[in-house]
């Protein structure tokens, strides 16, 4: 069995699953645009992160960065900032996805974003 390269990827899979079910658990499933946003982003995130578990690539992490940014700004772009549960969920999960993906990008020597002398010990 192949060793897991980044612990962040399974966490991102779980965040994707959370996004898919959160409209029902947090009570905004009747807001079709908001619910669709969470489900689509959740499916994309879970699929990307699951792919990264088995075949890690830098482009998957960069796509997760984009998804994290989108989640964080989507309450204002899609005009659901007044829905506190949905807004908070989007911002918190978006920030978590962004941090996890950037962590992988800047800590994995194979992705080459930091020179060897700049890497954390």
C-alpha positions as CSV (number, residue, x, y, z in Angstrom):
1,X,0.0,0.0,0.0
2,X,1.3,3.4,-0.9
3,X,2.1,5.8,1.9
4,X,0.0,9.0,2.2
5,X,2.0,11.9,1.0
6,X,0.0,14.8,2.6
7,X,-2.2,14.4,5.6
8,X,-4.0,17.6,4.4
9,X,-5.7,15.7,1.5
10,X,-8.0,13.4,3.6
11,X,-8.9,16.5,5.7
12,X,-9.9,18.3,2.5
13,X,-12.0,15.3,1.4
14,X,-13.8,15.6,4.7
15,X,-14.3,19.3,4.2
16,X,-15.8,18.5,0.8
17,X,-18.2,16.0,2.2
18,X,-19.1,18.6,4.9
19,X,-19.9,21.2,2.2
20,X,-22.2,18.7,0.5
21,X,-24.3,17.9,3.6
22,X,-24.0,21.3,5.4
23,X,-27.0,23.0,3.7
24,X,-29.3,20.4,5.3
25,X,-27.5,20.3,8.6
26,X,-27.3,24.0,8.9
27,X,-30.9,24.7,7.6
28,X,-30.4,26.6,4.3
29,X,-31.3,23.8,1.9
30,X,-34.3,25.8,0.6
31,X,-31.9,28.5,-0.8
32,X,-31.3,26.8,-4.1
33,X,-28.4,29.0,-5.3
34,X,-26.6,28.8,-2.0
35,X,-27.2,25.0,-1.6
36,X,-26.1,24.4,-5.2
37,X,-22.9,26.4,-4.6
38,X,-22.0,24.3,-1.5
39,X,-22.9,21.0,-3.2
40,X,-20.9,21.7,-6.4
41,X,-17.9,23.1,-4.6
42,X,-18.1,20.2,-2.1
43,X,-18.1,17.6,-4.9
44,X,-15.2,19.3,-6.7
45,X,-13.2,19.6,-3.5
46,X,-13.8,16.0,-2.4
47,X,-12.9,14.7,-5.9
48,X,-9.7,16.8,-6.2
49,X,-8.6,15.9,-2.7
50,X,-9.3,12.3,-3.2
51,X,-7.3,12.3,-6.4
52,X,-4.5,14.0,-4.5
53,X,-4.5,11.2,-2.0
54,X,-3.7,8.7,-4.7
55,X,-1.8,10.7,-7.3
56,X,-0.5,14.0,-5.7
57,X,-0.1,16.9,-8.2
58,X,0.6,20.6,-7.6
59,X,-2.3,21.6,-10.0
60,X,-4.8,19.9,-7.6
61,X,-3.6,22.0,-4.7
62,X,-3.8,25.2,-6.9
63,X,-7.3,24.2,-7.8
64,X,-8.1,23.8,-4.1
65,X,-6.7,27.3,-3.5
66,X,-9.1,28.6,-6.1
67,X,-12.0,26.8,-4.5
68,X,-11.1,28.1,-1.0
69,X,-11.0,31.7,-2.3
70,X,-14.3,31.2,-4.1
71,X,-15.9,29.9,-1.0
72,X,-14.7,32.8,1.1
73,X,-16.0,35.4,-1.4
74,X,-19.1,33.6,-2.6
75,X,-21.5,35.0,0.1
76,X,-21.0,38.5,-1.5
77,X,-20.8,37.4,-5.1
78,X,-23.9,35.2,-4.8
79,X,-25.6,37.6,-2.4
80,X,-26.2,35.3,0.6
81,X,-24.1,37.3,3.1
82,X,-27.3,37.9,5.1
83,X,-27.6,34.1,5.8
84,X,-25.4,33.9,8.8
85,X,-25.0,30.1,8.9
86,X,-24.2,29.9,5.2
87,X,-21.9,32.9,5.2
88,X,-19.9,31.6,8.3
89,X,-19.7,28.1,6.8
90,X,-18.4,29.5,3.5
91,X,-15.8,31.7,5.1
92,X,-14.5,29.2,7.6
93,X,-14.4,26.2,5.2
94,X,-12.9,28.4,2.5
95,X,-10.2,29.6,4.8
96,X,-9.4,26.0,6.0
97,X,-9.2,24.8,2.4
98,X,-7.0,27.7,1.4
99,X,-4.6,27.1,4.4
100,X,-4.4,23.4,3.8
101,X,-3.7,23.7,0.1
102,X,-1.1,26.4,0.6
103,X,0.5,24.4,3.3
104,X,1.0,21.5,0.9
105,X,2.2,23.8,-1.9
106,X,4.8,25.5,0.3
107,X,6.0,22.5,2.3
108,X,6.3,19.9,-0.5
109,X,9.8,20.0,-2.0
110,X,8.5,18.3,-5.2
111,X,6.3,21.3,-5.9
112,X,9.3,23.6,-5.8
113,X,7.7,26.8,-4.4
114,X,10.5,27.3,-1.8
115,X,14.2,26.9,-2.3
116,X,15.8,24.3,-0.1
117,X,17.3,26.9,2.2
118,X,13.9,28.5,2.8
119,X,12.1,25.3,3.8
120,X,11.0,24.8,7.4
121,X,13.1,22.2,9.2
